[in-house]
Amino acid sequence: MQLTLQVNGMTGNECEKKVKEALTLLEGVYGTQIDVDSGRVEVTYDESFATKDMMKEAVKAQGYEPVG
């Protein structure tokens, strides 16, 4: 399954790295594509293990604001 999150507050490569690491640590998340400029985070995951809310919480814990 694929999901697109909108994330506010990312400004550069370090932000991208933090968000990617936080998401890939979740069981069931298999890949991420992040566009820092637009704030788009595309996540490939197994919905049996990971949920949108879990992903949003992981991003929030890194200090960024997931929208939607």
Buried (B, 14 or more C-beta within 10 A) or exposed (E): EEBEBEBEEBEEEEBBEBBBEBBBEBEBBEEBEBEBEEBBBEBEBEEEEBBBEBBBEBBEEBEBEBEE
